[in-house]
């Protein structure tokens, strides 16, 4: 049975997956900006004619890296929340329950019945 908690859990799991994808995309873009900046200014001892462009690319990469870190954090939080809601959102036990079980002891055997209403 799909309880409200379990339905919310499924939505949170979907949000977590979206956050993970966003983090991967932003992280890949950040790494690409870093590589591009190092292509413009690769040698430290020599003066770099494209220093302004390289610095701009590094700043853009850092901004995307921060976005990736935030996306990964949100994804992790949503995944944990989804797990908690899933495991605590199981259906309630029925109001009436009766159980019958065999019992064995040295020299005797029997049946035990118990329940609640």
N, C-alpha and C positions, 0 to 999 in steps of 0.2 A: 504494500500500500504506500502511496506517495503522500507523505505528510508535508505540511507546510515547510518545516525545517529542511526536509530533503529536497524540496523544489528550490528553495533559496540556495541550498548547497550546490545544486547543479548550475544555477546561474553564477554563483561565485567561482566555481571551477572553470566555467567558460571565460569569465573575466580574468582569471589567473592565466589561462592559456593566451588570451589576447595581450596581457601584460608581458608575458614571456616573449611573444613574437615581437612586440614593440621594443623590448629591451635588446633583442638580438639585432633588429634592424638598426636601431640607434647606435649600438656598439660597433657594428660593422661600418657604419658611416663615420663614426669617430676615428676608427683605425684608418680608414681611407683618407680622411683629412690629415692625419698625422703623417702618413706615407707621402702624400702630395706635398706637404710643407717641407719634409726632409729632401724631396727631390729638388725643390727650389733652392734650398740652402743646405747642402750636404756636408760641406767641408768647414769645420769650425775655425781652423787657423786663417783661412782666407776670408776677405770681406765678401759679404753677400749682397749682390745688387737687388735681389728680390726680398729683402728682409721684411719689409712692410707686408707684402703678400703672405709670406710664410707665417708671420705673427698672426695675421688675420685668420689663416687656415687653422693654426694651433688653437686660437680662441674658439673658433667654430667647433673644432673637434672636442675641446674640453666641455663646451656647452652640451654637445650631443652625448658625451660620456656621462655627464651628470644626469641627463634625461634617461639614459640607459640604466644607470644605477637606481634611479627612482622607480622606473618601470619594473625592474627586477624585484625591488623591495615590495612594491604593491602586489606583484604577482605572488610573491612568497606569502605575504599576509593573507591574500585571498585564498590561497591554497590551504593554509592552516585553518582559516575560518571555515572553508568548505568541508574539510575533514572533520572538524569538531561538530559542525551542524549535521553532517551525514551520520556520524556515530551516535549522536545524542538525539537524533530525530526519528528513531525507530518507532514503529507503531506501539501503542500502549497495549499492555496485556489485557485480555478480556476480563470483565468484571467477575465472571463465574469461572471457577476452575476446579476440577476434581482430578485426582491422580490416584492410581492403584499400583502398588509395588509389592513384590514378594519379599519376605524376610526370612532369613535363615539364622539359626543359632544352634549350638551343640545340643542335639537331642530334640529339637523342635523346628517346625517350619510353619509359616503362616502367611497371611496377606494383610497388608496395611493399606487403608484408604484414608486420604486426607484431602482437604480442599478449602476453598473460601467462596463466600457468596456475597 
